[in-house]
Amino acid sequence: MKGVILAGGLGTRLRPLTLVTNKHLLPVYDKPMIYYPIECLLNAGIDEILIVTGGEHAGDFLKLLKNGKHLGLRELSYTYQEGEGGIADALLLAEDFADGDKICVVLGDNIIEKHIRGPVGEFFTQRHGARIVLKEVDDPQRFGVPRFEDGKVAEIIEKPQDPPSNYAVTGIYMFDSGVFDIARELEPSDRGELEITDVNNVYLNRGDLTYSVLDGWWTDAGTFESLHRAAGMVRDGGANKVEPEPAAVLHG
């Protein structure tokens, strides 16, 4: 299995900080933000990673990460998204990198306390389809929210005013190679973007979507408030550190 980190966008909610660098290179306590999704994937045994970035500061990633060997990566690749076409649009840029393999996608501003070895292992043995990672939150209306029927996800609603559950779809997704055909067939949303919720709902309607519930805390870091909160959570409770002997790398 390969990893994809989506780290594009203009970071307008964090200006003026993002006038001088990409949002995902800003510090979260003692490390650049991009380190956390890398460590998330490494701790799940995934050491082939593609970073999808964009904007005028994309070259800053290369200055920081180089070829990724010093972080424990076997392969680190980069690709460039022009404009802001949405998460599913950015995902299309990973098709050649995936080369028919399953992928685990992590949004570049997502930070977790523990690890995703369980969900990744479950998806590794899942024959096909997709898996999403959920977390119970106090403000589900900010996120994609699942509606459950008989313990299964029946629908995912993007930013509902009246959420059908207290669970949010985190920025961690797992897909088979069919995701690229799905993304190509999407129609842009009212925001003019290809939405990842629409991708997940296609899998759901096919009966091919499973889910896991994340252990430990989770946050994004895309606003001043959440960036500050994330730094405090890392300081007080740690985050997904790379361990000396990570789990076996998953291929295929």
Secondary structure, DSSP 8 states (H G I E B T S, - for coil): -EEEEEE-S--GGGTTGGGTS-GGGSEETTEETTHHHHHHHHHTT--EEEEEEESTTTHHHHHHHTTSGGGT-SEEEEEEE-S---HHHHHHTTHHHHTT--EEEEETTEEESS--HHHHHHHHHS-SSEEEEEEE-S-GGGSEEEEEETTEEEEEEES-SS-SSSEEEEEEEEE-TTHHHHHHT----TTSS--HHHHHHHHHHHT-EEEEE--S-EEE--SHHHHHHHHHHHHHH------SS-------
